[in-house]
Amino acid sequence: MDNNQKKFDMTWFFKWFLNNKAVTVLLVLLLFFLNILVFTKISPILKPIFSFMAVIMLPLVIAALLYYLLKPIVDFIEKRGTSRVTAITIVFLAIAGLLAWGIANLFPMLNDQLSSFIRQLPSYVRSVDDQVAGLLKNDILASFRPQIEETVTNFSQKAVDYAESFSKGAVTWAGNFASVLARVTVSILISPFIVFYLLRDSSKMKKAFVSYLPTKMRQPAHRILNDVSNQLASYVQGQVTVAIIVGFLFSLMFSIIGLPYAVTFGIVAGFLNLIPYLGSFLATIPVLILALVEGPIMVIKVIVVFIIEQTIEGRFVSPLVLGSKLSIHPITIMFILLTAGSMFGVWGVFLGIPVYASLKVLVKEIFEWYKPVSGLYEKEDEVSKENVKQ
């Protein structure tokens, strides 16, 4: 048997094909693109499955976010001598109290600011028109006047077309909005029940799942589940904590410089900060537009606020809260956001990074299993000794 194995190891087929890293990589890439091709061909068949997943996705995502946010608190209370169910009940009551306080105090303020912004919107549009008209009269921009006028005309025409199409499709839009609102409401009502059972029985669920696997697969499966759970917990807890801090900083600094609707824009900036890197850029757009209406001094103040916030977030908040728990390069994060966003829209933007982190754990585990099995990653000294013997 050993002689036959040695003869097989010496054949050109083994040396140049089976025992070749380049060929292995090419085969993996070929299988990857073949899977993509097959997926594109069978996607119409899977459409009912995708529709079903779209229905259950929102409550599951909300429940997963709340689970990873609340689990450390529940564990902390349970360690103080209370039962698991009692700890969960205490946390739920505390959240209900915070929601009641927010609805009674924060919601009216946000409603007033949004209502005021809607009332002032026509004057903001007129102010922008006046500033553009003033720029067109400037002699310094005389050479660029035709291009500016063409750009303004095109923008105005597109705005009119959009308004007309919006008015024509108002009934359809209202129906879609009602459908989305109903789905969100149902998801919010269902999510607490899912969170309760996840907080109470997550360890039992994990053990039950692993028990159905073959004996030899249970230990690596348990390790993968723990690693994926830790990755998701680190990401969710870190991102939400940073978003809350960023929202507070923006609300405070916008209020200090006298920006209208400071708290509303601060909360929006904090929410958008859940999208790594791109969120901060998206948050600047509406604020800079409003600052432009207020005047050049306000634009300078807003730019200074963003510089201060980015410095605090980049130098202190993110390193302390997030650190390097996910070990994902910024370029990789940008690529994931752009790719997942173009393929899956908003869901891809928000879920792309945690899904990638989970797949990274799985691929790493498979690779660690494949290394000794394949024999392609022997230590250098062992390979050298084998070559000397040959």
Sequence and secondary structure as in RCSB ss.txt:
>XXXX:A:sequence
MDNNQKKFDMTWFFKWFLNNKAVTVLLVLLLFFLNILVFTKISPILKPIFSFMAVIMLPLVIAALLYYLLKPIVD
FIEKRGTSRVTAITIVFLAIAGLLAWGIANLFPMLNDQLSSFIRQLPSYVRSVDDQVAGLLKNDILASFRPQIEE
TVTNFSQKAVDYAESFSKGAVTWAGNFASVLARVTVSILISPFIVFYLLRDSSKMKKAFVSYLPTKMRQPAHRIL
NDVSNQLASYVQGQVTVAIIVGFLFSLMFSIIGLPYAVTFGIVAGFLNLIPYLGSFLATIPVLILALVEGPIMVI
KVIVVFIIEQTIEGRFVSPLVLGSKLSIHPITIMFILLTAGSMFGVWGVFLGIPVYASLKVLVKEIFEWYKPVSG
LYEKEDEVSKENVKQ
>XXXX:A:secstr
 HHHHHHHHHSHHIIIIIT HHHHHHHHHHHHHHHHHHHHHHTTTTHHHHHHHHHHHHHHHHHHHHHHHHHHHHH
HHHHTT  HHHHHHHHHHHHHHHHHHIIIIIHHHHHHHHHHHHHHHHHHHHHHHHHHHHHHH GGGGGGHHHHHH
HHHHHHHHHHHHHHHHHHTHHHHHHHHHHHHHHHHHHHHHHHHHHHHHHHHHHHHHHHHHHTS HHHHHHHHHHH
HHHHHHHHHHHHHHHHHHHHHHHHHHHHHHHHT TTHHHHHHHHHHHTTSTTHHHHHHHHHHHHHHHHH HHHHH
HHHHHHHHHHHHIIIIIHHHHTTTSS   HHHHHHHHHHHHHHHHHHHHHHHHHHHHHHHHHHHHHHHHHHHHH 
TT  HHHHHHHHHH 
